[in-house]
């Protein structure tokens, strides 16, 4: 099978972006499950050429890489059995090559107030068109699949597939590494802390988290570390910054395991999240997790996180209390988190994704 994979997301700015890590890990893991006769063509948007150093380095004769121009997609994809776009805006046409697209989030459809109003109508129109013409749509949870089909009823359910994200157990492990203290020292974390790894934005709810953290008795003497770039509504969240909050900014992926392992707890009470990769990584590092009790996150956590009402600061504070002050609950969250993360691997993600490719290649393109 000849697979074309759009890895433009891996070249994006922002070192902690889940989409960038997803693109890089999926590309590498596909080679583990592919046959010797398969071929993998890595495509990247021409405008990202200055970021080529971030392109996944796959030393394998089955791999080629080339720039991607949307208008020339039918020509570039000629001879390919399937194209997988990791974004929903590229390309418009793929000729006779079946095309699948990963839908990372529907927050701008389900909760339009959580994102910027600019371009909202255009995004919905683009997604509506994509849902109607795509040969396959990939989401990370069954709850996300149901939401997509409800939001876009013209979508063919047989062409919507669930491919959960994964985690590298060798990289994200509960076992301390010699360099861990140095990483935390470099990040300025010299006292016990609770960590939130996510873009600082309205949807991720860091403003409520900061207020809840300040009222949680078990958090006294601890620091709330916010790791991630800035998104829509960051100003509101950062307005809550006080002596108990440390804004780290983007953190390199290589530093994340040490950040999780040193934390007293991980907290991400998002108002909406499709499948937060940081939650999986934190659980894999043995870090007790507190997360928003939304349908997709509850499915992802599968009982391995302290789920709280993200609208209620009191509920978030109570969740932090249980995760920080209750030894039995902490031990339970750690054990369940390790088991849950162990079931979510990049190889498993690649296996399910590869199976989707085979299904789409057999079905052929739906477009005339």
C-alpha positions in Angstrom: 0.0 0.0 0.0 1.2 3.5 -0.9 0.3 5.9 1.9 0.6 9.7 1.7 0.7 11.4 5.1 0.4 15.2 5.6 2.9 15.9 8.4 2.7 19.7 8.1 1.5 19.8 11.8 4.9 18.5 12.9 6.4 21.7 11.4 4.1 24.1 13.3 5.5 26.6 15.8 4.9 25.7 19.5 6.9 22.9 21.0 4.2 21.4 23.2 1.4 21.2 20.6 -0.3 17.8 20.7 -0.9 17.9 16.9 2.9 18.2 16.2 3.6 15.2 18.5 0.8 13.2 16.9 2.1 13.8 13.4 5.6 12.8 14.3 4.6 9.7 16.3 2.1 8.5 13.8 4.6 8.6 11.0 7.2 6.7 12.9 4.7 4.1 14.3 3.2 3.4 10.9 6.5 2.0 9.8 6.3 -0.5 12.6 3.0 -1.9 11.4 3.5 -1.5 7.7 4.7 -4.3 5.4 8.1 -4.3 3.6 6.2 -3.6 0.4 4.4 -0.5 1.7 5.6 3.0 1.0 5.1 6.2 3.1 5.2 9.6 1.4 5.6 12.4 3.9 4.0 15.7 2.7 4.5 19.1 4.1 3.1 22.5 3.2 5.5 24.5 1.1 5.1 27.6 3.3 6.6 25.7 6.3 10.0 25.1 4.6 11.8 27.2 7.3 10.7 24.6 9.9 12.0 21.5 8.0 14.4 20.7 10.8 11.3 19.5 12.8 10.4 17.0 10.0 10.3 13.5 11.4 13.6 11.8 10.7 12.7 8.3 9.6 15.7 6.3 8.4 13.8 3.8 6.3 14.0 3.1 2.6 10.2 3.0 2.4 9.9 6.7 3.2 10.1 9.7 1.0 9.3 13.3 1.7 8.3 16.2 -0.5 6.6 19.6 -0.3 2.9 19.6 -0.9 1.0 22.2 -3.0 -2.7 21.8 -2.7 -3.5 22.8 -6.3 -1.1 20.0 -7.5 -2.5 17.4 -5.1 -4.0 15.1 -7.9 -0.6 15.0 -9.6 1.4 14.5 -6.4 -0.9 11.8 -5.1 -1.1 9.9 -8.4 -0.3 6.3 -7.7 -1.0 6.6 -3.9 -3.6 4.3 -2.4 -4.7 6.6 0.4 -4.0 10.2 1.5 -4.3 11.1 5.2 -4.5 14.8 6.1 -3.8 15.6 9.8 -5.6 18.9 9.3 -9.0 19.6 7.7 -8.0 22.3 5.3 -5.6 20.5 3.0 -6.1 19.6 0.2 -9.2 20.5 -1.7 -8.8 17.8 -4.3 -6.9 14.5 -4.3 -7.8 13.1 -7.7 -8.6 9.4 -7.6 -6.7 8.9 -4.3 -9.1 8.2 -1.3 -8.6 10.9 1.3 -9.0 10.7 5.1 -8.8 13.6 7.5 -8.2 13.7 11.2 -10.7 15.9 13.1 -8.9 16.9 16.2 -11.7 19.0 17.8 -15.2 20.3 17.3 -15.0 22.9 20.0 -15.8 25.7 17.5 -19.0 23.9 16.5 -20.2 22.5 19.9 -19.0 25.5 21.9 -18.5 28.5 19.6 -18.0 30.9 22.5 -14.8 29.2 23.5 -12.9 30.3 20.3 -12.4 33.5 18.3 -15.4 34.6 16.3 -13.2 35.5 13.3 -13.5 32.9 10.6 -16.0 30.8 12.5 -18.5 30.6 9.6 -15.7 29.8 7.2 -14.5 26.9 9.4 -18.0 25.5 9.7 -18.5 25.8 5.9 -15.2 24.0 5.3 -16.0 21.2 7.7 -19.5 20.8 6.3 -18.0 20.4 2.8 -15.3 18.1 4.1 -17.8 15.9 5.9 -19.8 15.6 2.7 -17.0 14.7 0.4 -14.2 13.0 2.5 -13.7 9.4 2.0 -12.9 9.0 5.7 -12.9 11.0 8.9 -10.8 10.0 11.9 -11.6 11.0 15.5 -10.1 10.0 18.8 -13.1 8.8 20.8 -16.5 7.3 20.4 -18.0 10.3 22.1 -16.3 12.5 19.5 -17.6 10.3 16.7 -21.2 10.7 18.0 -20.7 14.5 18.3 -19.4 14.7 14.7 -22.3 12.7 13.3 -24.8 14.8 15.2 -23.2 18.1 14.2 -22.9 17.0 10.5 -25.8 14.6 9.9 -25.0 14.3 6.2 -21.8 12.4 7.1 -21.8 8.7 6.2 -21.3 6.9 9.6 -19.5 4.1 7.8 -16.7 6.5 6.9 -16.1 7.9 10.4 -13.4 5.9 12.3 -12.1 6.0 15.9 -8.3 5.9 16.2 -7.3 6.8 19.8 -4.1 8.7 20.4 -1.1 7.0 22.0 1.8 7.4 24.3 5.4 6.3 24.2 5.9 4.2 27.4 9.7 4.3 27.0 9.7 8.1 27.1 6.8 8.7 29.4 7.5 6.5 32.3 7.1 6.8 36.1 10.7 5.9 36.7 12.8 8.9 37.5 15.6 9.8 35.2 19.0 11.3 36.3 18.3 14.5 34.4 14.9 15.2 35.9 16.0 17.5 38.7 18.0 19.6 36.3 15.0 20.0 33.9 12.8 21.2 36.8 15.5 23.5 38.0 15.9 25.0 34.6 12.1 25.6 34.4 12.3 27.4 37.8 10.3 24.8 39.7 12.1 24.5 43.0 9.0 23.9 45.2 6.2 21.2 45.0 3.8 22.0 42.2 0.7 21.0 40.2 1.1 21.1 36.5 -1.2 22.0 33.6 0.2 21.2 30.2 -2.0 22.9 27.5 -2.3 26.0 25.4 -3.4 28.8 27.8 -6.8 29.6 26.4 -10.4 30.0 27.3 -11.3 26.4 26.3 -8.7 24.9 28.6 -10.1 26.8 31.5 -6.9 27.9 33.3 -8.6 30.9 34.7 -11.0 28.8 36.8 -8.2 26.4 37.6 -6.0 29.2 39.0 -8.9 30.4 41.2 -9.8 26.9 42.4 -6.1 26.2 43.1 -5.9 29.2 45.4 -8.9 28.0 47.4 -7.8 24.4 47.8 -6.3 23.8 51.2 -4.2 20.9 50.0 -2.5 23.2 47.5 -1.2 25.7 50.0 2.5 25.9 49.7 2.4 24.5 46.2 2.8 26.3 42.8 0.5 25.9 39.8 2.7 25.6 36.8 1.1 26.5 33.4 3.1 24.9 30.5 2.0 25.9 27.0 1.7 28.7 24.5 -1.0 31.3 24.4 -4.3 31.0 22.6 -7.7 32.7 22.6 -8.6 34.1 26.0 -5.1 33.8 27.4 -5.2 37.3 28.8 -8.1 36.3 31.1 -6.3 33.2 32.4 -3.1 35.1 32.9 -4.9 37.8 34.8 -5.2 35.2 37.6 -1.5 34.9 37.9 -0.3 35.5 41.4 2.4 34.2 43.7 0.9 30.7 43.5 1.0 30.5 39.6 4.1 30.0 37.5 3.8 30.6 33.7 6.3 28.4 32.0 5.4 29.1 28.4 6.0 26.4 25.8 8.0 23.5 27.1 10.1 21.2 24.9 8.6 17.7 24.4 11.9 16.2 25.8 11.3 18.1 29.1 7.7 16.9 29.6 8.4 13.6 31.3 10.5 15.2 34.0 7.8 17.9 34.4 5.0 15.2 34.9 7.1 13.0 37.2 7.9 15.9 39.5 4.4 17.1 39.8 2.2 16.4 42.8 -0.8 16.3 40.4 -1.8 17.1 36.8 -4.8 19.3 36.3 -6.7 20.1 33.1 -10.4 20.9 33.8 -11.1 21.9 30.2 -14.5 23.1 29.2 -14.2 21.0 26.1 -11.5 18.6 25.0 -11.6 15.9 22.4 -8.6 13.8 23.6 -6.0 15.7 25.5 -2.6 14.0 24.8 -1.1 15.6 27.9 -3.6 13.6 30.1 -2.4 10.3 28.7 1.3 11.4 29.1 0.7 12.5 32.7 -1.0 9.2 33.6 1.9 7.3 32.0 4.3 9.1 34.3 2.3 8.1 37.3 1.0 11.6 38.0 -2.5 11.7 39.7 -4.8 13.5 37.2 -7.7 15.9 37.6 -9.7 16.6 34.4 -13.0 18.1 33.2 -15.9 15.7 33.3 -16.8 16.0 29.6 -17.9 13.0 27.6 -14.8 12.7 25.5 -12.4 13.1 28.4 -14.3 10.7 30.6 -14.0 8.1 27.8 -10.3 8.7 27.5 -9.6 8.6 31.2 -11.8 5.5 31.7 -11.9 5.9 35.5 -8.2 6.8 35.8 -8.6 10.5 36.6 -10.4 12.6 39.1 -13.3 14.1 37.0 -14.7 17.4 38.0 -17.4 19.8 36.8 -15.2 22.4 34.8 -17.8 25.1 35.4 -17.5 24.9 39.2 -14.5 26.3 40.9 -15.7 24.6 44.0 -15.7 21.2 42.2 -12.3 21.8 40.8 -10.9 22.7 44.2 -12.5 19.6 45.7 -11.0 17.4 43.0 -7.6 18.9 43.7 -8.1 18.2 47.4 -8.8 14.5 46.7 -5.9 14.1 44.3 -3.4 15.9 46.6 -4.5 15.1 50.2 -6.1 11.6 50.1 -3.2 9.0 50.1 -5.6 6.2 49.1 -7.1 8.1 46.2 -3.7 9.2 45.0 -2.5 5.6 44.9 -5.6 4.6 43.1 -5.3 7.3 40.5 -1.6 6.5 40.0 -2.3 2.8 39.5 -5.3 3.2 37.3 -3.5 5.9 35.3 -0.6 3.7 34.6 -2.9 0.9 33.4 -4.9 3.2 31.2 -1.9 4.9 29.6 -0.4 1.4 29.0 -3.3 0.5 26.8 -3.0 3.7 24.7 0.2 3.3 22.7 1.3 4.8 19.4 1.6 1.4 17.9 -2.0 0.7 18.7 -2.9 4.1 17.2 -0.9 3.2 14.1 -2.5 -0.3 13.8 -6.0 1.1 13.8 -5.1 3.9 11.5 -3.4 1.5 9.1 -6.6 -0.6 9.1 -8.6 2.4 8.1 -6.2 3.0 5.2 -6.8 -0.5 4.0 -10.6 -0.1 4.3 -10.6 3.2 2.4 -8.3 1.8 -0.3 -10.7 -1.1 -0.8 -13.7 1.2 -0.8 -12.2 3.6 -3.3 -12.9 7.3 -3.5 -16.5 8.4 -3.1 -16.0 11.4 -5.3 -16.7 11.2 -9.1 
